[in-house]
Amino acid sequence: MSTATMGVAANLADAHARIAAAALRSGRSAQAVRLLLVTKTVAPERVLEAVRAGQTDLGENKVQEGRQKAEALAGEAVRWSMIGHLQSNKVKDVLRFAGEVQSLDRLSLAVALEKRLQFLGTGLDVFVQVNTSNEASKYGLTPEETPAFLKELAALHALRPKGFMTLATFTPDEAEVRRCFRCLRDTRDRARNDAPQGAALAELSMGMSGDYEWAVEEGATVVRVGQAVFGPRPLPDSHYWPGAAGAG
Ligand SMILES: *Cc1c(COP(=O)(O)O)cnc(C)c1O
C-alpha cells in the first residue's frame, strides 16, 4: 500500500521502524534519532491523528501556517520547530509558537532573535543551517563560513546552538545525497573540536521523506519527515485551477 492509502498512525509506525533499523546499521540506538514530523499543508485534524499516535515533535516551514496550526492544536503536548527560511520581521511571530528554530542561516536573524528573546527573558534552541549542496538557490552558510558564524553566535546568550541542519541536493543520485549528509557531519565534527560551543553542538538535522534512511546511516540525530507519513502533498492551486495566482 502507498502512504496515501495507509493511515497516519501506520505510516508513522513504519517510519519509526525504518529509522530504528537504519540507526542500528549505523551502530546507534533507535532513541538516538528524533523524528520531526513536518506538517506543512496538512490540516490540523490529520496532524492530530499523529499526535494521538504519540507524536510530539512537529515542524512547519512557514510562520503563519505554523502559528495557525499551533493555535488549532493548543492544549496538546506538542513542540513546534521552525524549519523554513525566516525573515527577521517574523521573529516576534515565530517565537509565539516555536520552541526551536532549525533554519538559522545568517547573523542578522540571530541578532533579531536575540533581541526579542532578551525582551521576553527566555532562550531558544537553534540549529545552524548549512548549504551542503552548493546550490545557490538554497539558504544556509557554506561549511567554510560556519566557524566564524559560531564565534559570533557565542556572544548571543539567549540562543542555544544545538547543531546543524541541511537540505541535500534534490536528486535521486544516492552518492550525491550522501555527500551532502557527510558534509554536514564533517562540519559538526570540526565545530565540536574548534567552536566555542564545543560538545553542545551534537545535533544533525538531515533527511526528508525520500532520503531519511540514508541520513540516519550517515549520522542524523533528527530527520524531518512529512510526505512519508501524510502522503504526497497536493500540487499548487495553480495546477488545479489554471489562472489562479501563481499559474504559468
Ligand atoms: C517540507 C520539508 C521537509 C519534509 O519534506 P517531505 O518530503 O514532506 O518529507 C523537510 N525539511 C524542510 C525544510 C521542509 O520544508
The ligand as an SDF file (V2000), in Angstrom:
LIG
                    3D

 15 15  0  0  0  0  0  0  0  0999 V2000
    8.7700   20.0580    3.7050 C   0  0  0  0  0  0  0  0  0  0  0  0
   10.0890   19.9790    4.3540 C   0  0  0  0  0  0  0  0  0  0  0  0
   10.6040   18.7510    4.8030 C   0  0  0  0  0  0  0  0  0  0  0  0
    9.8630   17.4320    4.6680 C   0  0  0  0  0  0  0  0  0  0  0  0
    9.7100   17.0670    3.3340 O   0  0  0  0  0  0  0  0  0  0  0  0
    8.8810   15.7340    2.9880 P   0  0  0  0  0  0  0  0  0  0  0  0
    9.1490   15.4850    1.5660 O   0  0  0  0  0  0  0  0  0  0  0  0
    7.4450   16.0610    3.2480 O   0  0  0  0  0  0  0  0  0  0  0  0
    9.3690   14.6740    3.8920 O   0  0  0  0  0  0  0  0  0  0  0  0
   11.8540   18.7530    5.4090 C   0  0  0  0  0  0  0  0  0  0  0  0
   12.5600   19.8940    5.5880 N   0  0  0  0  0  0  0  0  0  0  0  0
   12.0950   21.0840    5.1740 C   0  0  0  0  0  0  0  0  0  0  0  0
   12.9250   22.2930    5.3920 C   0  0  0  0  0  0  0  0  0  0  0  0
   10.8400   21.1700    4.5540 C   0  0  0  0  0  0  0  0  0  0  0  0
   10.3830   22.3580    4.1530 O   0  0  0  0  0  0  0  0  0  0  0  0
  1  2  1  0
  2  3  1  0
  2 14  2  0
  3  4  1  0
  3 10  2  0
  4  5  1  0
  5  6  1  0
  6  7  2  0
  6  8  1  0
  6  9  1  0
 10 11  1  0
 11 12  2  0
 12 13  1  0
 12 14  1  0
 14 15  1  0
M  END
$$$$
